Amino acid sequence: MSLHTKGMVCTLAGAVLWGFSGTCIQYLLDDVGLAPLALTSIRTLIAGILYAVLIYATQHDKIAMLAHDPRSIGRIIVFGVFGLFCNQASYAIAIGFTNSGTATVLSGLSIVFVMIISCALFRRLPRPQDMGGLVLAMAATFFIATKGDPSVLSIPAIGLFWGIMNAVTVTFYVMFPRKTIERYGSIVVIGGGMLTSGVFSTLVVIVLSALAAQGVESSMFPVTIPPVSVKLVAGIIVISVVGTFAAYGLFLHGISIVGGVKGTMLGAAEPVSATVFPAVLLGTVFVWADWLGLALMLGTIVLVGLPSRRKPRTNETRAATER
């Protein structure tokens, strides 16, 4: 197998595992009864520890550099809290109100947000393919939210809100750490951010649990942890190791070989797998409008991911293809 083929396999595998992680989240929320924030805390903390071990074993020189760079440390902490934590938490909450396929397709709106912000920052007009992607993304959101009937909102409004908020956090997640990743590499930044997210989310769960014990509990942000069972432990292991640690590692390694453009195309496997897996494994029912919305969002990803004929895409737009 050539290096390029290995890169394509890793990228595709990472995208599929990301989609599979959505199915695992849906299972842990609906069938096991684990609360979204508790799940976010557990999965990011475990994945963060695994990344810390990997970084310690392979990135000694970059750790030494980072130790004398408080500005970059601060950026990694901000990335971990407002990027990874908010991204993972909003994704889990969106799945709780809808399903993994719907939440993942809605998160695809992030590529449109990145395109709009990039155009504003660089004071340029959107390319024709960007405008086409924007139209397809809006159409995809319409079909997913209404199931084709404009007079009815077919998914909970709160689920639509959190799906869009997840897309906003993805936008921050892919744009904010670019310079830090260029300096220290994706593994160090993602690992540091993941560990920060795990620690921060654990503190959030502890505070919310203490408030719940005093009778102050939020229906929006419950922190329920069900009794330990084989299903709970197995689900947590799979989502933490396979759906978080391995998915990030494989995808980031793959796009470092094949580049952002092909990464965009291969990354389209994420919403597909996030829709197919729950349909097959959990019996989630998707109607024609859901599948049409998925197809339209895939069209958005492909269009916005196409390179410009006149000049290269901006780094920010390219980053959106490397989620």
N, C-alpha and C positions, 0 to 999 in steps of 0.2 A: 504494500500500500504506500503510495507516494505521500509526501508531507502535505500537499494540497488536499488530497483525498482525506487524510486524517483530520485536517482542519475542518473540512466540510462535515465529516462524521461527528466530530466533537461539538460543532456549532448546532447541528441538527439535534443531537442528543440532548444538549443543554436546553434548547427551546422546548423539546418534547417533555423533558422532566419538569420544566417550569409549569407547563400546562397540567402535567400529572399532579404537581403539588397543589393546584387549585382543587382538584378532585379530592385529594387527601384532606384539605382544609374543610371542604363541604362535608365529608364523611365525619370528621372529628367534631364539627359543629352540630350537625343534624342528628347523627346516629349515636355519637358517644356523649354529647352534651358539654363539650369543652367550650368555654367562652372565648370570643375572638382575641381579646387582649391577653388572656392567659396563654393562649396558643402562640401568639406573637412573641411573648416573653420567653417561652420555653424553646421555640424553634430557633430564634435568633441568638439566644444565649448559647445553646449547644453548638450551632454553626459557628458562632464567634469564637468559642473555645477551640474548635477544630481548626479554624483559620489561624488562630494564635499559635497553635502547635506547628502548623505548616510554615508560618512565617518565621518562627524561631529556628526551625530546622533548615530553612533555605535562604533567608533574607537577612543575615547578620549585618551586612554592610549598610543596608537601608535602614535597619532599626537604629544603628548608631547615628546615622545622618538625621533621622527623624527626632531623636532624643535632643538634638541641639537646634531644633526648628519649631519653637512654640507656635508660630503662626500656622504652620501646616498641621500641627497637632490639633489646634483649635478648629481648623477647617474640617478635619476628619471627624471631630466630635459633633460639629454642626451637621455634617453629612450623615452621621449615624443617627442623630435624633430626628432632624427634619427631613432627611432623605429616606434612609432604610426603615426606621421605626414607623414614621408616618405612612410610608408606602406599604409596608407589610400589614400594619394595623388597619388602614383604610381598605386594603384588598380583602382581608379576612372579614371585616364588617360588611363590605359590599356583598360578599359571597353569602353571609348569614342572612341578608335581606333578599337576595336573589338566588343565584347559583354560580358555580365556578365559570361556566361558559359565558354567561352574560357579563359577569364582572371583568373577565379577561378581555372580552371584546371592547367593553367600554374603556378599559385602560389604554386601548389602542388610540384613543383620542389624544394621547400625549404627543404623538408624532406631529399632529396638527398644531398643538400648542407650541412645541419647539420651533416649528417652521415659522409661526407668526412672530414669536419673540426674536428669532434670528433675523427675520426681515426688518423688524423694528430696530434692533441693535445695529445692524449693518446698513440701515437706510436703503434698502433695496426692495423692489417689488417682487412678489411671489412669482415663481416660474409657472408656466402653464400647467405642468404636471402637479405642482403644489396646489394650484387652484382646483384642479380636478380631484386631487386627494381630499381637499377640504369638503367639496360637494359630496363625495362618496361617504366621508366620515359622518357628515350631518345626516345623510340618508340612512346610514347604518344605525345611528342612534335612534332615529325616528322609528324604524321598523322594530328594533329591539324593545323600545319603550312602549310602543302602541300596538305591536303585533299587526300593523297595517291598518288599524282603525284610528284615525286622528281624533275621534271623539272620546277615546278611552285610554287611560294610562294603565297598561297591562302589567307593569311591575310596580312595586311600592315606590312612591316618590322618594322616600328616604333611601331606598336601594339605588335609585338613579343618582341621587345626590352623592352618595358615597362612591359610586362607580366613577363619577366625574371627578370627585376629589382625589380618587386614586390616580387618575390620569394627571392631575395637577402635581401630585407628589412625584410621579414618574418623571415629569418634566424637570422638576428641581433635581431629582436623583441623577439624571443623565447630564445635566448642564453644569451643576455647581462644582463637582470635583474634578473637572477636566484638567486644570493646571496641576493639581496635586497628583493626579494619576500620571501625567507626563513626567513628573519629577521622581515619583517613588514606585510607579508601577501599579497595575490594577489590583494585584493580590494584596499588597500592603494596605491600600486605601479601602478596598472592599472588606478585608479582614478586620481592620481597625474600626471601620464603621459598623460592621456586623456585631463586634464585641460591645461597642458603645451602645448600639441599639438594644442588645440583650440586657445589659446592665440597667439602662434607663427604663426599659419596659418592665423589668422586674421591680424596680422602685415604684413605678406607676401602679402595678398590680398590688404591691404591698400597701400603698397608701389607700387605694380604693377598697381593698379588703378590710383595712382598719376602719374606714368610714362605714362600710357595710355592717361591720360588727357593732357599730354604734347606732345602727338603724338608718344610716344615710347611704342609700344604695341607688345608683343610677341605672335606670332601665336601658339606657342607650349603651352604657359601658359596664355590663356585668363582668364579674371576674370568677364565675363559677368554674370550679375544678371538680369533675366527677370522681367517685371512688376509683382507686387504682384497679385496672383490669388488663387483661391481655390485649384487648382491642385498643385501649388507651395507650399503653406502652408501645405496642407495635406501630400504631399510627404516628406517634410522636417520633419514633426512631426513623420511620420512612420519610416523614415530612422534613425532619431536621437534616438527616444525612443525605438522602437522595434528592428531595425536592428543594433544598436550600443550598447546602454545602457543595454537593456534586453538580447541581444545575448551574450555579454561578461559575464554578471552576471550569467546567467543560465549555460553557458558552464563551467565557472570556478568553480561554486558551484558543478556542476555535477561531474567533474573529481576529485574534492576533495573527493568524496565519492567512485566512481568506480575505480579510479586510471588511470594511463596513458595508459596501454595496451588496456583496454576496451574503453577508451576515443579515442584512435586511430581509432578503428573500427567504433564507433558511429560518430566520426568526419568526416568520409567519406561521411556522408549525406550532407555536405556542397557543394562539387562540383556537387553532384546529384541535389540538390535543385536549385543551381545556374544555372543549365542547363534546368531543367524541368520548373521552374517558368517562365522564359522569353519565352520559347516555347509555354506555355499555355496562359500566360497573355498578352504577347506583340507580339506574332506571329513570334518570331525569328525562322528562319529556320536553322536546323542543319542537315548535311548530315551524311552518314554512317561513314565517317572518324572521325567526331566529337564525335560520340557516342563510336566508338572504342577507340579513345584517352582517353575519360572519363573512360572507363572500364579499360584500361591499367594503368591510374593514380591511380584508386582505388586499383588495384593490387599492385602498388608501396607502397601505404599507409599501406595496410595490411601486406605486406612482411616486410617492415622496422619496423613496429610496433610490430612484433612478438618478444617475449622475447627470449633471448639467452639461450640455454640449458646449456652452460658452466658457464656463469657468467652474472650478471644483466647488463642491458643496462646502459650506462653512463647517468648522469643527463641531459647532453646537448641533447642527442638523445631523451630522454624521453620528454624533453621540447617541441620538435618539434611536439609531438603528442597532445600538450595541447594548441594549437593555438585557 
